[in-house]
């Protein structure tokens, strides 16, 4: 699977996305993330995409996760290769969602966590 929850503690859900991800894989992961956010009553997300290689073909128009989870997300940090920054921020709709989203280059895990907890 290309997306999995690595950790959920201290109000931060850490998701690792590797390889090429399909809409079905992302939707399955988002369902698990939503359950955790609902159980906590909200939290932040750390998406580690250091071994991400792209998006598989498919229908990427389902916004049901955003509708359900956005009121529960406080902040979102994305860690990945610099080449994916613009696409990652567009895909996550930075500046169009009700919480801040920031991108951090690979190797900047501490900075991303510090930003999420600030």
C-alpha positions as CSV (number, residue, x, y, z in Angstrom):
1,X,0.0,0.0,0.0
2,X,1.2,3.5,-0.8
3,X,-0.3,5.3,2.2
4,X,-0.3,4.2,5.8
5,X,-0.6,5.7,9.2
6,X,2.8,5.4,11.0
7,X,1.8,7.0,14.2
8,X,-1.0,8.8,16.0
9,X,0.0,10.5,19.2
10,X,0.2,13.9,20.9
11,X,-2.5,15.2,18.5
12,X,-0.5,14.5,15.4
13,X,-1.4,11.8,12.8
14,X,1.7,10.8,10.8
15,X,1.0,9.3,7.4
16,X,3.7,7.9,5.1
17,X,3.0,8.0,1.4
18,X,5.4,6.0,-0.8
19,X,5.6,5.1,-4.5
20,X,2.7,5.8,-6.8
21,X,-0.6,6.3,-5.0
22,X,-4.0,5.5,-6.4
23,X,-7.3,7.2,-5.5
24,X,-8.5,4.0,-3.8
25,X,-5.4,3.8,-1.7
26,X,-5.7,7.4,-0.6
27,X,-9.4,7.1,0.2
28,X,-8.7,4.0,2.4
29,X,-6.0,5.9,4.3
30,X,-8.2,9.0,4.6
31,X,-11.0,6.9,6.1
32,X,-8.6,5.8,8.9
33,X,-7.3,9.3,9.4
34,X,-10.8,10.6,9.7
35,X,-11.6,8.0,12.4
36,X,-8.6,9.1,14.4
37,X,-9.4,12.8,14.0
38,X,-13.0,12.2,15.1
39,X,-11.9,10.1,18.1
40,X,-9.6,13.0,19.2
41,X,-12.0,15.8,18.3
42,X,-9.4,17.2,16.0
43,X,-5.6,17.2,15.4
44,X,-2.8,17.9,13.0
45,X,-1.4,15.9,10.1
46,X,2.1,15.1,9.2
47,X,2.4,13.6,5.7
48,X,5.8,12.1,5.0
49,X,6.2,11.7,1.2
50,X,10.0,11.3,1.0
51,X,9.7,8.2,-1.3
52,X,6.6,9.5,-3.3
53,X,6.8,8.9,-7.0
54,X,3.5,10.2,-8.3
55,X,-0.2,9.8,-8.7
56,X,-1.8,6.8,-10.5
57,X,-4.5,7.3,-13.1
58,X,-8.0,7.4,-11.7
59,X,-10.8,9.7,-10.5
60,X,-9.3,12.2,-8.1
61,X,-12.4,14.3,-7.8
62,X,-13.8,12.9,-4.5
63,X,-13.7,15.7,-1.9
64,X,-15.6,13.8,0.8
65,X,-12.6,13.6,3.1
66,X,-12.1,17.3,2.9
67,X,-15.7,18.0,3.7
68,X,-15.7,15.7,6.7
69,X,-12.1,16.3,8.0
70,X,-11.4,19.9,7.4
71,X,-13.2,21.2,10.5
72,X,-11.1,18.7,12.6
73,X,-7.7,19.5,11.1
74,X,-5.6,22.2,12.9
75,X,-2.5,22.1,10.7
76,X,-1.0,20.0,7.9
77,X,2.7,19.5,7.2
78,X,4.1,17.8,4.2
79,X,7.7,16.5,3.9
80,X,9.0,15.5,0.5
81,X,11.4,16.1,-2.3
82,X,11.5,19.7,-3.4
83,X,10.4,18.7,-7.0
84,X,6.9,17.8,-5.5
85,X,6.4,21.0,-3.5
86,X,4.2,22.8,-6.0
87,X,2.1,19.7,-6.8
88,X,1.7,18.8,-3.1
89,X,0.5,22.2,-2.2
90,X,-1.9,22.4,-5.1
91,X,-3.2,18.8,-4.4
92,X,-3.8,19.7,-0.7
93,X,-5.4,23.0,-1.7
94,X,-3.2,25.3,0.4
95,X,-4.8,28.6,1.1
96,X,-8.3,27.2,0.1
97,X,-8.8,25.1,3.3
98,X,-9.5,26.4,6.8
99,X,-6.1,25.5,8.3
100,X,-2.5,26.2,7.4
101,X,-0.5,23.8,5.2
102,X,3.3,24.0,4.9
103,X,5.8,22.0,2.9
104,X,9.2,21.0,4.3
105,X,12.0,19.4,2.3
106,X,13.2,15.9,2.9
107,X,15.3,15.7,6.0
108,X,13.4,18.5,7.9
109,X,11.2,16.3,10.1
110,X,12.1,18.2,13.3
111,X,11.2,21.5,11.8
112,X,7.9,20.1,10.5
113,X,7.0,18.7,13.9
114,X,7.9,21.9,15.7
115,X,5.7,23.9,13.3
116,X,2.8,21.5,13.9
117,X,3.1,21.9,17.6
118,X,3.6,25.7,17.7
